[in-house]
């Protein structure tokens, strides 16, 4: 049994404890096709089409997953625009487009918007790493950038007095396990639990800590095995004494493996559907983990999280990754951001608001304008 007792009385560091505004960035290979159905929010889909929510949803960063279903809007659009090219073909286009990446331009915008911290996606579910990792991927060698986007942004952000944090998809990596995901049961069933991924994820997390000393360690979905977490958390706090860790570290490998059985997965999904019917959709980090410094809420409120530090996160639109089909009306205005931030602050939370740059690193004007308008209102 993993022992988290060493962290139980650790106070939330002062820099993070007070309600504040941060910027999240989802950018990667998925920014090349830049598509998802944009008409319905992910929370609404979980109420109306639960079994296919992650296939039909507006999250453009899940493009590779939706592409696996030949009946999906994503697969149809892909065939129209890209023929039978595989997802991996976008890597060369991203490498070329991202030559224009300007970390200072991003950091200038975030500073003007009033951000106190910035969290950058280092590896999303497609497994592509935005830093030149030295940890070899046994299934997809070289599946990483040669340019150190993480390091460049870390330097630019810190130079302007903001904190720098890192997102890492510990629960999903489609280079290790690439089954189609439509719902929550299938998502947890897709968490890789083999010794190869367990070692890979732990080594990459430590590498990111060593290289970049992130003020926020923001994991997503889950972790392959909770037994490794006390070691990882201790390693992190030793390197970054005033760092903070989020709550998305569910590490119950037997559960993930059991859900690969269709009967068990169906029963799990039935319980989720029943909960949605009774209580609505609440995208959060799940039940409280043995240790975290803050809870997370996605496209929702954390007002129900009494007595704990929490963070609300969402995109400026309905997606985190850039979506060329996202209508302007989907995006928040500066006033909308100000109103949301006031609500979050009143309940003691932080707001981590996401921007989705284009593949060339440019931030669409509808997003940058909203951030600057928000700054003028606060």
Beta strands, then each sheet from edge to edge (+ up, - down):
strand 1: 21-25
strand 2: 117-123
strand 3: 163-168
strand 4: 216-219
strand 5: 244-245
strand 6: 283-284
strand 7: 295-298
strand 8: 310-315
strand 9: 349-355
sheet 1: 5+ 4+ 3+ 2+ 1+ 9+ 8+ 7+ 6-
end
